[in-house]
Amino acid sequence: MSEPRVPLRLADPAEIAGQISFALRYDERGHLRPLAPGKALGEFTADRTAEAVLRMLERGGYVIMKAPRAA
């Protein structure tokens, strides 16, 4: 039997940028990613980079969908 379809919604651009920014700053355990010994990528830099990535995705015609949170 096939799995039931999950209703998807268009992801909010601010939500996507926030997730990209978080991924640039933190690893999967929530620890800061070191940019260089003793240095971490700053929030400002991560936010600007995330916005640039988002703009490139939008210009490329990408659409990002999001599933609802699991209960």
N, C-alpha and C positions, 0 to 999 in steps of 0.2 A: 504494500500500500504506500502511496506517495505521502510525503509530509504535507501538512496543511500549509497553505500560503499565508505568509505574514503580511499584514497591510503595511506598506511602506509610505513614507511621506518625504517630500523634498526637504533636505537638510537646510537649516538656516545658515547663511554665509558666516555670520558672527560665531555660530556654534562650531563650524568647521575650522575657522581661523583660531579659535580658542583651543581646539584639540591639537592642531598642528603646533601651535606655540608651546603647549604643554609637552608634547612629544619631543620638541627641540630642547627643552630644558631638563626634563626628567626621564629616567629610564623606566622599565616596566615595574620596578619595585618602588618607584616614587623617590629615588635618590637623584640628586643633581647630577647631570652629565658633565664630566669635566671637559672643558674646552681646551685647556692646557693645564699643566700641573698647578694646582692651587687656584685655578680660575674657572668660573662657570659662565655659561652664556647668560647675559642679562635679560631681564624680562622685556625691556624696551626693544632690544635687538631681536629677540625671539618673536615678539609681536609684529615688528616690521617685516621680518622674514616670512612669517605666516601669511600676512596680508599680501605680500608679493607672490607667494605660491598660489594663493587663492585667486588673485587676478589672472595669473597665467592659466590656471585651470578653467576659469570662466571664459577667457579669450579662446581657449582650445575647444570650447563647446562641451566640456564635461558637465555632467549632472550627477550630484551625489545624493543618494537616497539614504534614509535612516529608518531602521525598524524601531518599533516602540520598545521601551525598557521591559525586561523580563520581570514577571511578578515575583 
